[in-house]
C-alpha cells in the first residue's frame, strides 16, 4: 500500500531504462574482459555511464585526484617481449615492433623459402626451416600473432 503509486522510472528516458536493465544483469558492477593479458588493459570508467541507483558514482568527488588513472591511454603501449620471444623474432628477422600481420607474412615467406621440397634436401635449409617453425610456434603461443 505504501509504495503502490511510486514509479521508479518516472521522468527517465527509454535509453536510460534500457541501460539500467542491462546493468542490472551484472548487479550494477563493472565487468572486465577475460583471457590473456586482460589485466593489462584498463577497464573503462563505468561511473560516467551509470544510471538509476548506481548513478551515485557520478556524484562522488575526488578532490585529491586519488582515483584517476595516471596512465596515458592515448599513446600506444610499448610491447615488452620476453627473451624467448625476442630470440624468435630475431630468427624471423623482425624487431619487437612487428605486428601480427608482419610476423605471419615473414613466416610464410621463410617457410616457402626453406621448405625441404623447395630445396632438394639441403640440410642447412632444413635446419633453418625447423628454426622458423619453432620461432613461429613460440610467437603464436605468446599471442603475438
MARLUMNU-346895 format. One record per residue: residue in three letters; x, z, y of N, C-alpha, C in turn. Coordinates in nm, 4 decimals, decimal comma. Layout:
<atoms>
+------+----------+----------+----------+----------+----------+----------+----------+----------+----------+
| resn |     n.px |     n.pz |     n.py |    ca.px |    ca.pz |    ca.py |     c.px |     c.pz |     c.py |
+------+----------+----------+----------+----------+----------+----------+----------+----------+----------+
|  ala |        X |        Z |        Y |        X |        Z |        Y |        X |        Z |        Y |
...
+------+----------+----------+----------+----------+----------+----------+----------+----------+----------+
</atoms>
This chain:
<atoms>
+------+----------+----------+----------+----------+----------+----------+----------+----------+----------+
| resn |     n.px |     n.pz |     n.py |    ca.px |    ca.pz |    ca.py |     c.px |     c.pz |     c.py |
+------+----------+----------+----------+----------+----------+----------+----------+----------+----------+
|  unk |   0,0800 |   0,0000 |  -0,1189 |   0,0000 |   0,0000 |   0,0000 |   0,0852 |   0,0000 |   0,1265 |
|  unk |   0,1947 |   0,0764 |   0,1255 |   0,2733 |   0,0942 |   0,2467 |   0,3343 |  -0,0381 |   0,2953 |
|  unk |   0,3985 |  -0,1137 |   0,2067 |   0,4652 |  -0,2381 |   0,2447 |   0,3862 |  -0,3621 |   0,2048 |
|  unk |   0,2624 |  -0,3481 |   0,1819 |   0,1819 |  -0,4593 |   0,1327 |   0,1826 |  -0,5784 |   0,2283 |
|  unk |   0,1799 |  -0,5559 |   0,3562 |   0,1752 |  -0,6642 |   0,4533 |   0,3117 |  -0,7068 |   0,5048 |
|  unk |   0,4199 |  -0,6482 |   0,4529 |   0,5537 |  -0,6792 |   0,5034 |   0,6056 |  -0,8086 |   0,4414 |
|  unk |   0,6551 |  -0,8984 |   0,5245 |   0,7136 |  -1,0239 |   0,4774 |   0,8606 |  -1,0243 |   0,5174 |
|  unk |   0,9465 |  -1,0092 |   0,4205 |   1,0904 |  -1,0017 |   0,4453 |   1,1434 |  -1,1295 |   0,5101 |
|  unk |   1,0855 |  -1,2430 |   0,4753 |   1,1363 |  -1,3711 |   0,5215 |   1,0607 |  -1,4271 |   0,6422 |
|  unk |   0,9854 |  -1,3462 |   0,7109 |   0,9148 |  -1,3987 |   0,8276 |   1,0149 |  -1,4310 |   0,9377 |
|  unk |   0,9987 |  -1,5473 |   0,9981 |   1,0880 |  -1,5901 |   1,1050 |   1,2200 |  -1,6470 |   1,0559 |
|  unk |   1,2327 |  -1,6714 |   0,9259 |   1,3562 |  -1,7245 |   0,8687 |   1,3307 |  -1,8693 |   0,8270 |
|  unk |   1,4280 |  -1,9563 |   0,8527 |   1,4104 |  -2,0977 |   0,8183 |   1,4192 |  -2,1180 |   0,6671 |
|  unk |   1,3725 |  -2,2334 |   0,6232 |   1,3758 |  -2,2653 |   0,4804 |   1,5189 |  -2,2712 |   0,4274 |
|  unk |   1,6106 |  -2,3231 |   0,5079 |   1,7505 |  -2,3301 |   0,4646 |   1,8092 |  -2,1911 |   0,4446 |
|  unk |   1,7765 |  -2,0993 |   0,5339 |   1,8267 |  -1,9625 |   0,5203 |   1,7674 |  -1,8940 |   0,3977 |
|  unk |   1,6415 |  -1,9216 |   0,3692 |   1,5782 |  -1,8647 |   0,2494 |   1,6455 |  -1,9196 |   0,1243 |
|  unk |   1,6713 |  -2,0504 |   0,1223 |   1,7370 |  -2,1117 |   0,0062 |   1,8769 |  -2,0539 |  -0,0126 |
|  unk |   1,9498 |  -2,0345 |   0,0972 |   2,0840 |  -1,9774 |   0,0875 |   2,0770 |  -1,8336 |   0,0360 |
|  unk |   1,9789 |  -1,7575 |   0,0844 |   1,9625 |  -1,6197 |   0,0378 |   1,9337 |  -1,6173 |  -0,1121 |
|  unk |   1,8471 |  -1,7069 |  -0,1583 |   1,8136 |  -1,7110 |  -0,3007 |   1,9353 |  -1,7495 |  -0,3844 |
|  unk |   2,0157 |  -1,8417 |  -0,3336 |   2,1361 |  -1,8821 |  -0,4064 |   2,2354 |  -1,7664 |  -0,4138 |
|  unk |   2,2512 |  -1,6947 |  -0,3027 |   2,3421 |  -1,5804 |  -0,3018 |   2,2902 |  -1,4674 |  -0,3898 |
|  unk |   2,1600 |  -1,4567 |  -0,4041 |   2,1015 |  -1,3516 |  -0,4860 |   2,1392 |  -1,3687 |  -0,6329 |
|  unk |   2,1716 |  -1,4912 |  -0,6722 |   2,2107 |  -1,5157 |  -0,8111 |   2,3405 |  -1,4430 |  -0,8462 |
|  unk |   2,4279 |  -1,4218 |  -0,7489 |   2,5536 |  -1,3505 |  -0,7730 |   2,5517 |  -1,2118 |  -0,7108 |
|  unk |   2,4359 |  -1,1639 |  -0,6735 |   2,4266 |  -1,0316 |  -0,6140 |   2,4874 |  -1,0259 |  -0,4756 |
|  unk |   2,4870 |  -1,1386 |  -0,4057 |   2,5422 |  -1,1498 |  -0,2703 |   2,6910 |  -1,1159 |  -0,2660 |
|  unk |   2,7598 |  -1,1428 |  -0,3784 |   2,9044 |  -1,1215 |  -0,3838 |   2,9725 |  -1,2573 |  -0,3837 |
|  unk |   3,0888 |  -1,2672 |  -0,3208 |   3,1611 |  -1,3951 |  -0,3237 |   3,2151 |  -1,4220 |  -0,4634 |
|  unk |   3,2274 |  -1,5480 |  -0,4969 |   3,2857 |  -1,5860 |  -0,6252 |   3,4061 |  -1,6745 |  -0,5991 |
|  unk |   3,5022 |  -1,6703 |  -0,6890 |   3,6241 |  -1,7482 |  -0,6753 |   3,6381 |  -1,8407 |  -0,7939 |
|  unk |   3,7139 |  -1,9471 |  -0,7753 |   3,7401 |  -2,0402 |  -0,8836 |   3,8281 |  -1,9727 |  -0,9871 |
|  unk |   3,8072 |  -2,0095 |  -1,1114 |   3,8866 |  -1,9527 |  -1,2189 |   3,9804 |  -2,0596 |  -1,2721 |
|  unk |   4,0848 |  -2,0176 |  -1,3394 |   4,1763 |  -2,1115 |  -1,4011 |   4,3176 |  -2,0927 |  -1,3511 |
|  unk |   4,4028 |  -2,1859 |  -1,3878 |   4,5436 |  -2,1784 |  -1,3500 |   4,5577 |  -2,1851 |  -1,1987 |
|  unk |   4,6374 |  -2,0969 |  -1,1446 |   4,6667 |  -2,0900 |  -1,0014 |   4,5432 |  -2,0642 |  -0,9156 |
|  unk |   4,4389 |  -2,0071 |  -0,9732 |   4,3195 |  -1,9790 |  -0,8938 |   4,3489 |  -1,8732 |  -0,7889 |
|  unk |   4,4374 |  -1,7800 |  -0,8211 |   4,4719 |  -1,6760 |  -0,7249 |   4,5522 |  -1,7293 |  -0,6085 |
|  unk |   4,6180 |  -1,8423 |  -0,6266 |   4,6992 |  -1,8993 |  -0,5195 |   4,6113 |  -1,9539 |  -0,4081 |
|  unk |   4,4946 |  -1,9980 |  -0,4432 |   4,4022 |  -2,0489 |  -0,3419 |   4,3296 |  -1,9308 |  -0,2798 |
|  unk |   4,3121 |  -1,9335 |  -0,1521 |   4,2413 |  -1,8234 |  -0,0889 |   4,0915 |  -1,8514 |  -0,0927 |
|  unk |   4,0165 |  -1,7459 |  -0,1015 |   3,8714 |  -1,7594 |  -0,1045 |   3,8205 |  -1,7878 |   0,0360 |
|  unk |   3,7144 |  -1,8646 |   0,0482 |   3,6593 |  -1,8896 |   0,1812 |   3,5994 |  -1,7620 |   0,2391 |
|  unk |   3,5820 |  -1,7612 |   0,3683 |   3,5256 |  -1,6445 |   0,4348 |   3,3745 |  -1,6474 |   0,4179 |
|  unk |   3,3243 |  -1,5763 |   0,3187 |   3,1821 |  -1,5771 |   0,2885 |   3,1013 |  -1,5012 |   0,3932 |
|  unk |   3,1657 |  -1,4118 |   0,4663 |   3,0926 |  -1,3313 |   0,5633 |   3,0296 |  -1,4175 |   0,6720 |
|  unk |   3,0879 |  -1,5318 |   0,7015 |   3,0335 |  -1,6176 |   0,8057 |   2,9057 |  -1,6878 |   0,7609 |
|  unk |   2,8863 |  -1,7055 |   0,6319 |   2,7729 |  -1,7830 |   0,5823 |   2,6631 |  -1,6958 |   0,5231 |
|  unk |   2,6724 |  -1,5666 |   0,5349 |   2,5757 |  -1,4775 |   0,4724 |   2,4424 |  -1,4794 |   0,5459 |
|  unk |   2,3389 |  -1,4488 |   0,4715 |   2,2067 |  -1,4398 |   0,5308 |   2,1387 |  -1,3147 |   0,4776 |
|  unk |   2,0254 |  -1,2825 |   0,5336 |   1,9473 |  -1,1702 |   0,4832 |   2,0216 |  -1,0383 |   0,4935 |
|  unk |   2,0065 |  -0,9558 |   0,3924 |   2,0682 |  -0,8232 |   0,3939 |   2,2203 |  -0,8304 |   0,3957 |
|  unk |   2,2745 |  -0,9337 |   0,3366 |   2,4200 |  -0,9455 |   0,3328 |   2,4776 |  -0,9854 |   0,4679 |
|  unk |   2,3930 |  -1,0114 |   0,5660 |   2,4389 |  -1,0507 |   0,6980 |   2,5111 |  -0,9405 |   0,7733 |
|  unk |   2,5061 |  -0,8184 |   0,7211 |   2,5762 |  -0,7102 |   0,7897 |   2,7263 |  -0,7369 |   0,7945 |
|  unk |   2,7756 |  -0,8213 |   0,7032 |   2,9181 |  -0,8562 |   0,7056 |   2,9543 |  -0,9265 |   0,8362 |
|  unk |   2,8591 |  -1,0021 |   0,8910 |   2,8851 |  -1,0722 |   1,0166 |   2,9030 |  -0,9752 |   1,1324 |
|  unk |   2,8398 |  -0,8602 |   1,1220 |   2,8435 |  -0,7652 |   1,2322 |   2,9620 |  -0,6689 |   1,2242 |
|  unk |   3,0367 |  -0,6738 |   1,1158 |   3,1497 |  -0,5831 |   1,1008 |   3,2606 |  -0,6234 |   1,1976 |
|  unk |   3,3099 |  -0,5298 |   1,2725 |   3,4142 |  -0,5588 |   1,3705 |   3,5506 |  -0,5241 |   1,3129 |
|  unk |   3,6514 |  -0,5968 |   1,3571 |   3,7889 |  -0,5745 |   1,3140 |   3,8783 |  -0,5732 |   1,4378 |
|  unk |   3,8759 |  -0,4637 |   1,5151 |   3,9495 |  -0,4626 |   1,6416 |   4,1009 |  -0,4723 |   1,6246 |
|  unk |   4,1537 |  -0,4307 |   1,5107 |   4,2984 |  -0,4347 |   1,4898 |   4,3422 |  -0,5547 |   1,4066 |
|  unk |   4,2495 |  -0,6456 |   1,3788 |   4,2792 |  -0,7686 |   1,3052 |   4,3432 |  -0,7386 |   1,1696 |
|  unk |   4,2887 |  -0,6404 |   1,0998 |   4,3435 |  -0,6000 |   0,9709 |   4,2990 |  -0,6898 |   0,8563 |
|  unk |   4,1810 |  -0,7482 |   0,8691 |   4,1243 |  -0,8202 |   0,7564 |   4,1361 |  -0,9713 |   0,7663 |
|  unk |   4,1896 |  -1,0223 |   0,8745 |   4,2068 |  -1,1668 |   0,8868 |   4,3248 |  -1,2111 |   0,8025 |
|  unk |   4,3135 |  -1,3289 |   0,7479 |   4,4179 |  -1,3830 |   0,6618 |   4,5302 |  -1,4389 |   0,7486 |
|  unk |   4,6518 |  -1,3856 |   0,7383 |   4,7604 |  -1,4312 |   0,8246 |   4,8172 |  -1,5668 |   0,7851 |
|  unk |   4,7850 |  -1,6148 |   0,6658 |   4,8404 |  -1,7431 |   0,6217 |   4,7797 |  -1,8581 |   0,7001 |
|  unk |   4,8583 |  -1,9595 |   0,7216 |   4,8115 |  -2,0791 |   0,7910 |   4,7501 |  -2,1725 |   0,6877 |
|  unk |   4,6185 |  -2,1916 |   0,6946 |   4,5508 |  -2,2753 |   0,5955 |   4,5600 |  -2,4232 |   0,6289 |
|  unk |   4,6011 |  -2,4567 |   0,7498 |   4,6065 |  -2,5964 |   0,7887 |   4,7273 |  -2,6690 |   0,7314 |
|  unk |   4,8380 |  -2,5995 |   0,7160 |   4,9603 |  -2,6635 |   0,6679 |   4,9610 |  -2,6678 |   0,5157 |
|  unk |   5,0052 |  -2,7781 |   0,4567 |   5,0133 |  -2,7832 |   0,3112 |   5,1210 |  -2,6875 |   0,2606 |
|  unk |   5,0913 |  -2,6243 |   0,1494 |   5,1849 |  -2,5267 |   0,0950 |   5,2958 |  -2,5961 |   0,0178 |
|  unk |   5,4146 |  -2,5417 |   0,0307 |   5,5296 |  -2,5928 |  -0,0430 |   5,5166 |  -2,5479 |  -0,1883 |
|  unk |   5,5286 |  -2,6420 |  -0,2793 |   5,5156 |  -2,6095 |  -0,4204 |   5,6488 |  -2,5561 |  -0,4713 |
|  unk |   5,6455 |  -2,4380 |  -0,5313 |   5,7667 |  -2,3810 |  -0,5890 |   5,7697 |  -2,4173 |  -0,7365 |
|  unk |   5,8787 |  -2,4772 |  -0,7775 |   5,8909 |  -2,5161 |  -0,9172 |   5,9862 |  -2,4214 |  -0,9885 |
|  unk |   5,9578 |  -2,3991 |  -1,1135 |   6,0435 |  -2,3156 |  -1,1965 |   6,1636 |  -2,3991 |  -1,2407 |
|  unk |   6,2693 |  -2,3337 |  -1,2866 |   6,3896 |  -2,4084 |  -1,3258 |   6,3629 |  -2,5166 |  -1,4314 |
|  unk |   6,2787 |  -2,4866 |  -1,5283 |   6,2489 |  -2,5851 |  -1,6321 |   6,1735 |  -2,7049 |  -1,5740 |
|  unk |   6,0837 |  -2,6768 |  -1,4805 |   6,0100 |  -2,7851 |  -1,4155 |   6,1028 |  -2,8684 |  -1,3276 |
|  unk |   6,1960 |  -2,8022 |  -1,2601 |   6,2929 |  -2,8740 |  -1,1769 |   6,3784 |  -2,9664 |  -1,2626 |
|  unk |   6,4209 |  -2,9163 |  -1,3776 |   6,5015 |  -2,9981 |  -1,4686 |   6,4200 |  -3,1171 |  -1,5197 |
|  unk |   6,2931 |  -3,0932 |  -1,5489 |   6,2070 |  -3,2019 |  -1,5962 |   6,1892 |  -3,3078 |  -1,4876 |
|  unk |   6,1722 |  -3,2638 |  -1,3639 |   6,1599 |  -3,3594 |  -1,2536 |   6,2889 |  -3,4390 |  -1,2356 |
|  unk |   6,4026 |  -3,3720 |  -1,2505 |   6,5313 |  -3,4425 |  -1,2406 |   6,5463 |  -3,5440 |  -1,3532 |
|  unk |   6,4976 |  -3,5092 |  -1,4715 |   6,5038 |  -3,6025 |  -1,5842 |   6,4265 |  -3,7299 |  -1,5526 |
|  unk |   6,3154 |  -3,7135 |  -1,4831 |   6,2357 |  -3,8298 |  -1,4447 |   6,2875 |  -3,8959 |  -1,3171 |
|  unk |   6,3852 |  -3,8335 |  -1,2536 |   6,4417 |  -3,8896 |  -1,1314 |   6,3546 |  -3,8654 |  -1,0098 |
|  unk |   6,2847 |  -3,7520 |  -1,0072 |   6,1950 |  -3,7192 |  -0,8967 |   6,2367 |  -3,5876 |  -0,8331 |
|  unk |   6,1854 |  -3,5618 |  -0,7132 |   6,2119 |  -3,4337 |  -0,6483 |   6,0870 |  -3,3460 |  -0,6545 |
|  unk |   6,0970 |  -3,2251 |  -0,6017 |   5,9880 |  -3,1276 |  -0,6114 |   5,8651 |  -3,1688 |  -0,5308 |
|  unk |   5,8791 |  -3,2620 |  -0,4397 |   5,7654 |  -3,3041 |  -0,3573 |   5,6831 |  -3,4147 |  -0,4226 |
|  unk |   5,7188 |  -3,4533 |  -0,5433 |   5,6477 |  -3,5613 |  -0,6122 |   5,5048 |  -3,5187 |  -0,6451 |
|  unk |   5,4128 |  -3,6100 |  -0,6267 |   5,2729 |  -3,5825 |  -0,6587 |   5,2469 |  -3,6132 |  -0,8059 |
|  unk |   5,1286 |  -3,5766 |  -0,8512 |   5,0910 |  -3,6051 |  -0,9893 |   5,0921 |  -3,7541 |  -1,0191 |
|  unk |   5,0483 |  -3,8337 |  -0,9226 |   5,0487 |  -3,9794 |  -0,9410 |   5,1910 |  -4,0325 |  -0,9515 |
|  unk |   5,2813 |  -3,9770 |  -0,8699 |   5,4214 |  -4,0192 |  -0,8755 |   5,4821 |  -3,9878 |  -1,0118 |
|  unk |   5,4511 |  -3,8692 |  -1,0620 |   5,5054 |  -3,8271 |  -1,1915 |   5,4550 |  -3,9182 |  -1,3024 |
|  unk |   5,3246 |  -3,9456 |  -1,3023 |   5,2677 |  -4,0318 |  -1,4064 |   5,3237 |  -4,1731 |  -1,3992 |
|  unk |   5,3364 |  -4,2250 |  -1,2788 |   5,3879 |  -4,3612 |  -1,2628 |   5,5324 |  -4,3699 |  -1,3118 |
|  unk |   5,6131 |  -4,2720 |  -1,2746 |   5,7541 |  -4,2721 |  -1,3171 |   5,7639 |  -4,2548 |  -1,4681 |
|  unk |   5,6789 |  -4,1702 |  -1,5254 |   5,6767 |  -4,1500 |  -1,6705 |   5,6453 |  -4,2812 |  -1,7425 |
|  unk |   5,5429 |  -4,3496 |  -1,6984 |   5,5055 |  -4,4762 |  -1,7622 |   5,6177 |  -4,5787 |  -1,7507 |
|  unk |   5,6808 |  -4,5811 |  -1,6349 |   5,7904 |  -4,6751 |  -1,6128 |   5,9070 |  -4,6476 |  -1,7086 |
|  unk |   5,9447 |  -4,5205 |  -1,7213 |   6,0577 |  -4,4849 |  -1,8078 |   6,0248 |  -4,5020 |  -1,9554 |
|  unk |   5,9002 |  -4,4750 |  -1,9932 |   5,8611 |  -4,4926 |  -2,1333 |   5,8692 |  -4,6404 |  -2,1716 |
|  unk |   5,8221 |  -4,7262 |  -2,0841 |   5,8311 |  -4,8700 |  -2,1127 |   5,9760 |  -4,9157 |  -2,1207 |
|  unk |   6,0592 |  -4,8580 |  -2,0360 |   6,1991 |  -4,8978 |  -2,0309 |   6,2769 |  -4,8509 |  -2,1537 |
|  unk |   6,2516 |  -4,7285 |  -2,1990 |   6,3322 |  -4,6685 |  -2,3054 |   6,2634 |  -4,6643 |  -2,4411 |
|  unk |   6,1487 |  -4,7250 |  -2,4557 |   6,0792 |  -4,7224 |  -2,5841 |   6,1638 |  -4,7924 |  -2,6905 |
|  unk |   6,1710 |  -4,7352 |  -2,8116 |   6,2548 |  -4,7946 |  -2,9176 |   6,2185 |  -4,9396 |  -2,9505 |
|  unk |   6,0927 |  -4,9745 |  -2,9420 |   6,0528 |  -5,1123 |  -2,9713 |   6,1057 |  -5,2095 |  -2,8662 |
|  unk |   6,1303 |  -5,1603 |  -2,7463 |   6,1777 |  -5,2470 |  -2,6389 |   6,3296 |  -5,2557 |  -2,6351 |
|  unk |   6,3997 |  -5,1693 |  -2,7096 |   6,5453 |  -5,1643 |  -2,7019 |   6,6160 |  -5,1981 |  -2,8322 |
|  unk |   6,5461 |  -5,2381 |  -2,9308 |   6,6084 |  -5,2809 |  -3,0558 |   6,6871 |  -5,1718 |  -3,1263 |
|  unk |   6,6431 |  -5,0477 |  -3,1180 |   6,7069 |  -4,9394 |  -3,1924 |   6,8283 |  -4,8791 |  -3,1251 |
|  unk |   6,8470 |  -4,8973 |  -2,9970 |   6,9590 |  -4,8376 |  -2,9246 |   6,9433 |  -4,6855 |  -2,9240 |
|  unk |   7,0406 |  -4,6136 |  -2,9819 |   7,0322 |  -4,4674 |  -2,9955 |   7,0340 |  -4,3963 |  -2,8592 |
|  unk |   7,1120 |  -4,4442 |  -2,7672 |   7,1185 |  -4,3817 |  -2,6349 |   6,9852 |  -4,3899 |  -2,5629 |
|  unk |   6,9232 |  -4,5040 |  -2,5747 |   6,7931 |  -4,5229 |  -2,5121 |   6,6866 |  -4,4392 |  -2,5827 |
|  unk |   6,7035 |  -4,4236 |  -2,7134 |   6,6089 |  -4,3427 |  -2,7906 |   6,6164 |  -4,1954 |  -2,7492 |
|  unk |   6,7382 |  -4,1461 |  -2,7269 |   6,7550 |  -4,0078 |  -2,6810 |   6,6949 |  -3,9892 |  -2,5419 |
|  unk |   6,7172 |  -4,0859 |  -2,4572 |   6,6604 |  -4,0802 |  -2,3221 |   6,5077 |  -4,0815 |  -2,3291 |
|  unk |   6,4533 |  -4,1591 |  -2,4220 |   6,3088 |  -4,1658 |  -2,4431 |   6,2540 |  -4,0273 |  -2,4803 |
|  unk |   6,3233 |  -3,9584 |  -2,5708 |   6,2808 |  -3,8235 |  -2,6107 |   6,2862 |  -3,7271 |  -2,4917 |
|  unk |   6,3914 |  -3,7391 |  -2,4119 |   6,4041 |  -3,6524 |  -2,2941 |   6,2890 |  -3,6753 |  -2,1963 |
|  unk |   6,2532 |  -3,8009 |  -2,1776 |   6,1432 |  -3,8340 |  -2,0859 |   6,0117 |  -3,7767 |  -2,1385 |
|  unk |   5,9887 |  -3,7904 |  -2,2686 |   5,8663 |  -3,7353 |  -2,3283 |   5,8600 |  -3,5836 |  -2,3108 |
|  unk |   5,9718 |  -3,5169 |  -2,3374 |   5,9761 |  -3,3711 |  -2,3242 |   5,9558 |  -3,3287 |  -2,1785 |
|  unk |   6,0183 |  -3,3988 |  -2,0865 |   6,0049 |  -3,3655 |  -1,9444 |   5,8598 |  -3,3803 |  -1,8997 |
|  unk |   5,7961 |  -3,4872 |  -1,9413 |   5,6566 |  -3,5083 |  -1,9026 |   5,5671 |  -3,4003 |  -1,9631 |
|  unk |   5,5951 |  -3,3615 |  -2,0860 |   5,5168 |  -3,2567 |  -2,1519 |   5,5285 |  -3,1249 |  -2,0739 |
|  unk |   5,6495 |  -3,0925 |  -2,0298 |   5,6708 |  -2,9699 |  -1,9517 |   5,5915 |  -2,9756 |  -1,8207 |
|  unk |   5,5988 |  -3,0881 |  -1,7522 |   5,5290 |  -3,1016 |  -1,6240 |   5,3773 |  -3,0994 |  -1,6416 |
|  unk |   5,3315 |  -3,1568 |  -1,7507 |   5,1875 |  -3,1575 |  -1,7768 |   5,1381 |  -3,0161 |  -1,8074 |
|  unk |   5,2150 |  -2,9417 |  -1,8860 |   5,1763 |  -2,8039 |  -1,9177 |   5,1800 |  -2,7154 |  -1,7937 |
|  unk |   5,2677 |  -2,7490 |  -1,6997 |   5,2767 |  -2,6718 |  -1,5752 |   5,1640 |  -2,7075 |  -1,4784 |
|  unk |   5,0895 |  -2,8128 |  -1,5097 |   4,9784 |  -2,8527 |  -1,4243 |   5,0197 |  -2,9369 |  -1,3052 |
|  unk |   5,1376 |  -2,9953 |  -1,3116 |   5,1853 |  -3,0766 |  -1,2000 |   5,1373 |  -3,2206 |  -1,2082 |
|  unk |   5,0855 |  -3,2599 |  -1,3217 |   5,0328 |  -3,3965 |  -1,3340 |   4,9125 |  -3,3976 |  -1,4267 |
+------+----------+----------+----------+----------+----------+----------+----------+----------+----------+
</atoms>
